[in-house]
Amino acid sequence: MCLAVPGMITQMYEDAGLVMGRVDFGGVTREVCLQAVPDAKIGDYTIVHAGFAISLLSEREAAETLSALSELGDIEAELNAGGQTE
Protein backbone atom coordinates (compact mmCIF):
# COMPACT_ATOMS: atom_id res chain seq x y z
CA MET A 1 0.00 0.00 0.00
CA CYS A 2 1.24 3.49 -0.82
CA LEU A 3 0.48 6.56 1.20
CA ALA A 4 0.39 10.20 0.07
CA VAL A 5 2.24 12.36 2.61
CA PRO A 6 2.31 16.14 3.10
CA GLY A 7 5.58 18.05 2.98
CA MET A 8 6.85 21.60 2.55
CA ILE A 9 8.48 22.73 -0.69
CA THR A 10 11.94 24.09 0.12
CA GLN A 11 13.44 24.43 -3.35
CA MET A 12 12.18 24.56 -6.94
CA TYR A 13 14.05 24.10 -10.22
CA GLU A 14 13.62 22.80 -13.76
CA ASP A 15 15.08 19.50 -14.89
CA ALA A 16 14.62 18.15 -18.43
CA GLY A 17 11.67 20.49 -18.97
CA LEU A 18 9.87 19.44 -15.76
CA VAL A 19 9.26 21.53 -12.65
CA MET A 20 11.03 19.71 -9.83
CA GLY A 21 11.71 20.53 -6.22
CA ARG A 22 12.97 19.47 -2.84
CA VAL A 23 10.24 18.73 -0.29
CA ASP A 24 10.83 18.48 3.46
CA PHE A 25 8.90 15.74 5.25
CA GLY A 26 9.66 16.65 8.86
CA GLY A 27 13.43 16.63 8.45
CA VAL A 28 13.68 14.16 5.57
CA THR A 29 14.09 15.89 2.22
CA ARG A 30 13.27 14.24 -1.10
CA GLU A 31 13.26 15.26 -4.76
CA VAL A 32 9.69 15.58 -6.05
CA CYS A 33 8.13 16.29 -9.43
CA LEU A 34 6.00 19.45 -9.06
CA GLN A 35 4.69 19.54 -12.63
CA ALA A 36 1.08 18.73 -11.58
CA VAL A 37 0.90 21.69 -9.15
CA PRO A 38 1.65 24.72 -11.36
CA ASP A 39 0.70 27.24 -8.64
CA ALA A 40 3.24 25.82 -6.17
CA LYS A 41 5.88 28.05 -4.64
CA ILE A 42 8.60 27.67 -2.03
CA GLY A 43 7.03 27.40 1.44
CA ASP A 44 3.82 25.77 0.18
CA TYR A 45 2.68 22.40 1.50
CA THR A 46 1.94 19.65 -0.97
CA ILE A 47 0.68 16.08 -0.88
CA VAL A 48 3.25 13.75 -2.45
CA HIS A 49 2.56 10.26 -3.75
CA ALA A 50 5.29 8.10 -5.31
CA GLY A 51 7.56 11.10 -5.92
CA PHE A 52 4.90 13.31 -7.51
CA ALA A 53 3.20 16.31 -5.90
CA ILE A 54 -0.52 15.78 -6.51
CA SER A 55 -2.10 18.78 -4.75
CA LEU A 56 -1.42 21.78 -2.55
CA LEU A 57 -2.80 22.20 0.95
CA SER A 58 -2.68 24.75 3.75
CA GLU A 59 -0.23 24.55 6.64
CA ARG A 60 -3.17 23.72 8.94
CA GLU A 61 -4.29 20.84 6.71
CA ALA A 62 -0.72 19.53 6.55
CA ALA A 63 -0.40 19.65 10.36
CA GLU A 64 -3.72 17.86 10.82
CA THR A 65 -2.71 15.12 8.36
CA LEU A 66 0.70 14.65 9.97
CA SER A 67 -0.93 14.49 13.40
CA ALA A 68 -3.35 11.81 12.22
CA LEU A 69 -0.49 9.79 10.70
CA SER A 70 1.44 10.08 13.97
CA GLU A 71 -1.59 8.83 15.93
CA LEU A 72 -1.90 5.86 13.57
CA GLY A 73 1.77 5.09 14.17
CA ASP A 74 1.25 5.26 17.94
CA ILE A 75 -1.74 2.92 17.70
CA GLU A 76 0.21 0.47 15.56
CA ALA A 77 3.11 0.53 18.06
CA GLU A 78 0.70 -0.16 20.95
CA LEU A 79 -0.94 -3.02 19.08
CA ASN A 80 2.43 -4.54 18.22
CA ALA A 81 3.67 -4.17 21.81
CA GLY A 82 0.51 -5.82 23.14
CA GLY A 83 1.00 -8.82 20.89
CA GLN A 84 4.51 -9.59 22.11
CA THR A 85 5.15 -12.25 24.71
CA GLU A 86 8.11 -12.45 27.06
Secondary structure, DSSP 8 states (H G I E B T S, - for coil): ----EEEEEEEEEEETTEEEEEEEETTEEEEEE-TT-TT--TT-EEEEETTEEEEEE-HHHHHHHHHHHHHHHHHHHHHHHHT---
